[in-house]
């Protein structure tokens, strides 16, 4: 089982680092499908995001691809609301959490798949503090509640606001470690951490994300990356939906 989780963690981090999105969004449903309780999978996913995308952020900073003035309000509010989300998650049933997760996967997947690319000159260059703060707060709340990093909600919403996809990828890779780590600390304080599983997933994730970031910079176009991410997100939404649908009686 440990080898399987390590391989899955590496591949997921490699693929999702291409779009600057935390791979916990795919790792958590996979862990759940392997029989790991979602209360254990969520803190593992949050720490996994923290480790795997920190390397990508360092690379973006080094190559001056990061707009700090856009990223800061998202970081502050996502960090704070991730704590709230992690705390209130214990008041929701597993079924509700899974339903929310499926909705989140579908929203993110369709946004990546169908959002039309704008012409270069139409990308906005301003820094709307209130809108960015709301995005950060909403992403942080979902991050803590579902055990994800929030990148899958930050990216679609920033696309809707008209920001450049390349800038979005660097910002989400920078924001996700902060929101993920605050959510992880909250779960840790409540005693919901499997350290062995966390270590295996995080080490493999760091290696996968580092290689994925290097590969993205040299080989892939943003449009191809978005289609890959959309396909994986929608596939996992279908997989998670199936047992939920089977539980309903008609």
C-alpha positions, 0 to 999 in steps of 0.5 A: 500500500505504501508504494502505491500511495507514493507512486500516486502522490508523485504522479499527481504532484507532477501533473497538477504542478503544471497548472499551479494547482495543489494535487490534494484535490485528486489525492484525497479522493484516491486515498478515500477510494483505497479505504483510508478515512476522509478525516485522515486523508484531509490533513495528509492532503493539506500537508502534501500541498504545502510541501509539493507547491513550496518548491514550485513557488520558489522557482517562480520567485527566482524567475520573477514570475510572481506578482506579490501584490495580487497574491498577498490579499489572497494569502492572508484571507485564505490562511485565516479562513482555512482554519475556520473551514478545518474546524467546522468540518467536524460538524458535517457528515462524511456524505455531505463532505463528499457531495461538496467535494464532487461539486467542487471537482465538477466546477473546477473541471468545467472551468478549466475545460470551457473557459475561453482564452482571451486575447493578450491585450484584454488581460487585466493588470489591476489588483482589485483588493476586495475581489481578491480577498473574497476569493482568498476567503472562499478558497481558504474556507473550502481548503480547510473544510475539504482538505484541499489547497484551494488552488482549484477554486482560486484559478477558475475565479481568477480566470473569470475576473480576466487575469492572465493564466500564466500569472494565475498559475504562479499565484495559486502555487504561491497561495496554496502552501499557506492555506494548506498549512493553516488547515493542516495545523488545525487538523493536527491540533485536533489529533487527526494526522497519520504521520507515516502516510503523511511522510510517504505522500509528501516526499513523493509529492515534493519530487513530483512537483519539482519535476512537473514545474521544470517540465511545464517551463520547457515543454507544455503550453497552458492550453494543454495543461488546462485540458489535462487538469479538466479531464482528471478532475471530471474523471474523479468527480464521476468516480466519487459520485458513483457510490453516492448515487448507488446509496439513493433508493428510487 
